Amino acid sequence: MIDFGTKSGEAAGSGSDRQAVNSLTVSRRSFLVKTSCFGAFYAVAKLIPLPALAAELARDSRVSQTPIVDKGFASVRKVGEGLYATISDPSKGFQTICNGGFLVGKDGALMIEGFGSAAGASFQTDALRMVSQVPVKGALDTHYHFDHSMGNTFYGANGVPLWAHATTAKRIVDNYAPLQGADKEAVLGPLEKRIKDAKSDAERAHAQSDLNATTGLFQIANASVLGLPNRPIDPAKLPMPIDLGGLTAVIESYPGHSGTDMIVRVPEQNVVFAGDLLFSGWYPVCFDEKATVSGWRETLKKFAAFEKDTLFVPGHGQICGQEGIATLREVFDDIAGQAEKMYKAGVPVEEAQRRYVVPEKFKNFPIFAWGFTIGPAITKLYAEWGAK
């Protein structure tokens, strides 16, 4: 059982890690000012409107058909007894970017995700206060990626213990601290050169999507104070129950997306907050050095074995049932199927990345950026098959 009673001021790591957390002792208002100035965010976000709830979810008694709050960039709706999902619509704003939620028991609440900004974490906390005044016992980053962690500063400033996989704090520092104050040309120049040197329209479009995504990441990293989890969770000690008073959730860890992935599962209600192990109606983001396509596909196979009426809150996209798991498995099957044919035909991996064709049934699925989704998925598959 997780102990929520430790001191909220302790920080994971030491040195620069501790300094980053200590720098969070500023006012809530200054956080909202700092992290709302994103500037021009990556262009792809404007092309990703959130679909409506699926018809089958309209018949699910657990899911409220009316959100308790809707700010455009995100809405919050009830998805179970004491369970609330925060669903982002990046086409309408970038405060949250990812999905998250919160769990409310008689004794306390658990927040899920730090989101893309402190304003996003603040929005979710305000939503919690619309339904309950119980103390916030902790917040959990499902993994370290920027769109799930750049708002951690809000929790830190408000004394909320922040939970995450044991390696999350280090990976936040390793991946995002170097971008802060970095020369923009040094970061983006190679991607701009790829666009200029592209030999086809498709290659140019892929390079442009990578530039858009990296520009957004660069802007957000430079507009944010890094907030680090101060309650590292050893994955070897999972699954781990959390008792919030009449509501028990379980933290579990699975491979696939980032090497730091955790989910929050409420078995008694068959509700799962899946983080980015589930992209609902999107192409999956596979660029992380710790991402594993085979591991991810095994994880999805395990999710498919959950109860038939399991409700999933994905990291991106709309709330879904088991059909969302089945669809993402189909996407991975298609990527692997096309990649395998090219691998066996001797097509080099760089060429295979460019040749992949999005099938008609997935034409409307958002692709965050080619070099963050399809390209690295094919590269990792080639490596698994023994390509040099």
C-alpha positions in Angstrom: 0.0 0.0 0.0 1.3 3.4 -0.9 2.1 5.7 2.1 0.8 9.2 1.3 2.0 10.5 4.7 5.7 11.4 3.9 6.9 15.0 3.7 5.9 16.7 0.6 9.0 18.8 0.4 11.4 16.0 -0.2 12.7 15.7 -3.8 13.7 12.8 -5.9 17.4 12.8 -6.8 19.9 15.4 -5.7 21.9 18.3 -6.9 20.4 19.8 -10.0 17.3 17.7 -9.4 16.7 19.1 -5.9 17.4 22.6 -7.1 14.8 22.2 -9.8 12.1 21.2 -7.3 13.2 23.9 -4.7 12.7 26.5 -7.4 9.0 25.7 -7.4 8.3 27.7 -4.2 6.6 30.6 -6.0 3.0 31.7 -6.2 0.3 29.8 -8.0 -0.3 33.0 -10.1 3.3 33.2 -11.3 3.1 29.5 -12.4 0.1 30.2 -14.5 1.8 33.2 -16.1 5.0 31.3 -16.8 3.4 28.3 -18.4 0.6 29.9 -20.4 3.1 31.6 -22.8 3.7 28.8 -25.2 3.8 30.9 -28.2 3.1 29.1 -31.5 2.6 25.5 -30.6 3.1 22.7 -33.1 0.8 23.0 -36.1 -0.5 19.4 -35.9 -2.4 20.2 -32.8 -4.8 22.4 -34.7 -5.7 19.5 -36.9 -6.7 17.1 -34.1 -10.3 17.9 -33.0 -11.6 15.6 -30.3 -14.2 13.1 -31.6 -17.5 12.8 -29.7 -18.2 10.0 -27.3 -18.8 6.8 -29.1 -22.4 5.6 -29.2 -21.8 2.6 -27.0 -20.4 4.9 -24.2 -23.6 6.9 -24.3 -25.3 3.7 -23.0 -22.7 3.1 -20.3 -24.2 4.1 -16.9 -20.7 4.8 -15.6 -20.1 7.7 -18.0 -21.8 11.0 -17.5 -23.1 12.4 -20.8 -22.5 15.9 -19.6 -19.1 17.1 -18.4 -18.9 18.7 -15.0 -16.7 21.4 -16.7 -15.7 22.1 -20.3 -13.1 24.8 -21.1 -12.6 23.8 -24.7 -9.0 22.7 -24.4 -10.2 20.1 -21.9 -13.3 18.8 -20.2 -13.9 16.6 -17.2 -16.6 14.0 -16.9 -17.5 11.3 -14.4 -16.6 7.8 -15.5 -17.4 5.9 -12.3 -18.1 6.2 -8.7 -15.5 8.7 -7.5 -13.7 8.5 -10.9 -13.3 11.5 -13.3 -11.6 11.7 -16.7 -9.9 14.8 -18.0 -10.0 14.7 -21.8 -8.0 17.2 -23.8 -8.9 18.7 -27.2 -5.6 20.1 -28.4 -7.3 21.8 -31.4 -8.7 24.3 -28.9 -5.7 25.0 -26.7 -2.5 23.6 -25.2 -2.9 23.9 -21.5 -3.4 20.2 -20.9 -2.4 18.5 -24.2 -2.8 14.9 -22.8 -5.6 13.2 -20.9 -5.7 12.5 -17.2 -8.2 12.5 -14.4 -8.7 12.1 -10.7 -10.0 9.6 -8.2 -12.0 10.7 -5.1 -12.5 8.6 -2.0 -13.8 9.5 1.5 -10.3 10.2 2.8 -8.5 11.7 -0.1 -8.0 12.2 -3.9 -5.4 11.1 -6.3 -4.6 13.3 -9.3 -3.4 11.7 -12.6 -0.9 13.6 -14.8 1.0 16.8 -14.6 -0.2 17.8 -18.1 1.6 20.2 -20.5 1.5 23.2 -18.2 0.9 24.3 -14.7 -2.3 25.9 -16.0 -3.5 22.4 -17.0 -2.8 20.9 -13.6 -4.5 23.8 -12.0 -7.6 23.3 -14.2 -7.9 19.7 -13.1 -7.5 20.6 -9.5 -10.2 23.2 -9.8 -12.4 20.5 -11.3 -11.8 18.3 -8.3 -12.9 21.0 -6.0 -16.2 21.2 -7.9 -17.0 17.7 -6.6 -15.1 17.2 -3.4 -13.0 19.0 -0.7 -11.1 16.0 0.4 -7.3 16.5 0.6 -5.2 15.7 -2.4 -3.0 12.8 -1.2 -0.8 12.7 -4.3 -0.5 13.1 -8.0 0.9 10.6 -10.5 2.7 11.1 -13.8 2.0 8.0 -15.9 5.3 8.6 -17.6 8.0 11.3 -18.0 7.1 12.9 -21.4 6.7 16.6 -21.5 2.9 16.7 -22.2 2.4 14.7 -19.0 4.9 16.4 -16.8 5.5 20.1 -17.5 2.7 21.1 -15.2 4.2 19.2 -12.2 5.3 22.6 -10.9 1.7 23.3 -9.9 1.6 20.3 -7.6 5.0 21.1 -6.2 4.0 24.6 -5.3 0.9 23.4 -3.6 2.6 20.7 -1.5 1.2 17.7 -3.3 3.5 14.6 -3.3 4.2 13.6 -6.9 4.5 10.0 -7.8 6.1 8.4 -10.8 8.2 5.5 -12.0 11.6 5.5 -10.2 13.5 6.8 -13.3 11.1 9.5 -14.3 12.8 12.4 -12.5 16.2 11.6 -14.1 14.6 11.3 -17.5 12.8 14.6 -17.3 16.1 16.3 -16.4 18.1 14.4 -19.1 15.7 15.1 -21.9 14.4 18.6 -21.2 17.0 20.5 -19.2 19.3 20.6 -22.2 16.6 22.3 -24.2 16.2 25.2 -21.7 18.2 28.1 -23.0 19.6 26.1 -25.9 20.3 27.8 -29.2 17.2 27.4 -31.3 19.1 27.1 -34.6 21.2 24.3 -33.1 18.1 22.4 -32.1 15.9 23.0 -35.2 18.5 23.6 -37.9 19.0 19.9 -38.8 15.3 19.4 -39.2 15.0 22.5 -41.4 17.9 21.1 -43.5 15.9 17.8 -43.9 13.0 19.8 -45.4 15.3 21.6 -47.7 17.1 18.4 -48.9 13.9 16.3 -49.2 13.7 14.4 -52.5 10.0 14.0 -52.6 6.8 15.6 -51.4 6.2 12.8 -48.9 9.7 13.0 -47.5 9.3 16.8 -47.2 5.9 16.4 -45.4 7.4 13.9 -43.0 10.3 16.3 -42.2 7.9 19.2 -41.8 5.8 17.3 -39.3 9.0 16.4 -37.3 10.0 20.1 -37.3 6.5 21.1 -36.1 6.6 18.7 -33.2 10.1 19.5 -32.2 9.4 23.2 -32.3 6.5 22.7 -30.0 8.6 20.7 -27.6 11.3 23.4 -27.7 8.9 26.2 -27.0 7.2 24.4 -24.1 10.5 23.3 -22.5 11.7 26.9 -22.6 8.4 28.3 -21.2 8.4 25.9 -18.2 10.1 25.2 -14.9 10.9 21.5 -14.6 9.0 19.9 -11.7 10.3 16.6 -10.7 8.5 13.7 -9.0 9.5 13.3 -5.3 7.9 9.9 -4.7 9.7 7.4 -6.9 7.9 4.1 -7.3 10.0 1.0 -7.8 8.3 -1.0 -10.6 9.5 -4.2 -9.0 7.1 -3.5 -6.1 4.1 -3.2 -8.4 1.2 -3.8 -8.6 0.5 -1.5 -5.6 -2.9 -0.7 -4.1 -3.9 2.9 -3.1 -6.7 3.2 -0.5 -8.5 6.5 -0.8 -11.2 5.6 1.6 -13.9 3.3 0.1 -12.1 3.5 -3.2 -9.1 1.3 -4.0 -7.0 1.8 -7.1 -4.0 -0.2 -8.2 -0.8 1.2 -9.8 0.6 -1.1 -12.4 3.6 -0.9 -14.8 3.8 -2.2 -18.3 6.4 -1.9 -21.1 5.8 -0.1 -24.4 5.7 3.6 -24.8 8.5 5.2 -22.7 10.2 2.8 -20.3 8.4 4.7 -17.4 4.8 3.8 -18.1 2.3 3.2 -15.4 -1.4 2.9 -15.3 -4.1 3.4 -12.6 -6.6 0.6 -12.5 -9.8 0.5 -10.5 -10.6 -3.3 -10.7 -13.9 -3.1 -8.8 -15.3 -0.7 -11.4 -13.4 -2.0 -14.5 -11.9 1.5 -15.2 -8.3 2.0 -16.4 -6.4 5.3 -16.7 -3.9 4.0 -19.3 -1.6 6.9 -20.0 0.1 6.7 -23.4 0.0 2.9 -23.5 -3.3 3.7 -25.2 -3.6 6.2 -28.1 -7.4 6.1 -28.8 -7.9 6.6 -32.6 -4.3 7.9 -33.0 -1.1 6.5 -34.4 1.0 5.5 -31.4 4.1 7.6 -30.5 7.1 5.2 -30.6 10.1 7.5 -30.7 11.4 7.0 -27.2 14.7 5.2 -26.8 13.0 2.9 -24.2 10.0 2.3 -26.4 9.5 -1.3 -27.4 7.1 -2.3 -30.1 7.0 -6.0 -29.2 6.6 -5.1 -25.5 3.8 -2.6 -26.3 2.0 -5.2 -28.4 2.2 -7.7 -25.5 0.9 -5.0 -23.1 -2.1 -4.4 -25.4 -2.7 -8.2 -25.5 -2.9 -8.1 -21.7 -5.3 -5.1 -21.8 -7.5 -7.1 -24.2 -7.8 -9.8 -21.6 -9.3 -7.4 -19.1 -13.1 -7.6 -18.5 -15.2 -7.0 -21.7 -16.8 -3.9 -20.2 -13.5 -2.3 -19.1 -13.6 1.5 -19.7 -10.2 3.0 -20.7 -9.1 6.6 -20.3 -6.3 6.9 -22.9 -3.4 9.2 -22.9 -4.7 10.8 -26.1 -8.0 10.6 -27.8 -11.5 9.8 -26.6 -12.6 7.5 -23.8 -13.2 4.1 -25.2 -13.9 0.5 -24.3 -12.2 -2.7 -25.5 -12.7 -1.6 -29.1 -10.0 1.1 -28.6 -7.5 -1.6 -27.6 -8.5 -3.7 -30.6 -8.1 -0.8 -32.9 -4.6 0.1 -31.6 -3.6 -3.5 -32.0 -4.8 -3.4 -35.6 -2.6 -0.3 -36.2 0.4 -2.0 -34.8 -0.4 -5.1 -36.9 -0.6 -3.0 -40.0 2.7 -1.3 -39.4 4.4 -4.6 -38.6 2.8 -6.3 -41.6 4.0 -3.6 -44.1 7.4 -3.4 -42.4 7.9 -7.2 -42.5 7.2 -7.4 -46.2 9.8 -4.6 -46.9 12.3 -6.2 -44.5 12.1 -9.6 -46.3 12.4 -7.8 -49.6 15.6 -6.2 -48.5 14.3 -2.7 -48.4 16.7 -0.5 -46.2 15.1 0.7 -43.0 15.3 4.4 -44.0 13.4 3.6 -47.2 10.9 1.4 -45.4 10.0 4.3 -43.1 9.2 6.5 -46.1 7.3 3.8 -48.0 4.8 3.0 -45.3 1.2 3.7 -46.6 -1.5 4.7 -44.1 -4.5 2.4 -45.0 -7.8 3.9 -45.8 -9.4 2.7 -42.5 -6.8 4.8 -40.5 -6.8 7.8 -42.8 -8.4 10.0 -40.1 -6.1 8.9 -37.3 -3.9 11.8 -36.2 -0.1 11.3 -36.7 1.7 13.5 -34.2 4.8 13.5 -36.4 6.1 10.9 -38.8 9.5 10.7 -37.0 7.8 10.3 -33.7 5.3 7.6 -34.7 5.6 5.4 -37.8 9.3 6.0 -38.6 10.6 4.8 -35.2 8.1 2.0 -35.0 9.5 0.5 -38.2 13.1 1.2 -37.1 12.4 -0.7 -33.9 10.8 -3.6 -35.7 13.7 -3.9 -38.0 16.1 -4.0 -35.0 13.9 -6.7 -33.4 14.2 -8.7 -36.6 18.0 -8.5 -36.5 18.7 -5.6 -39.0 22.2 -4.1 -38.6 
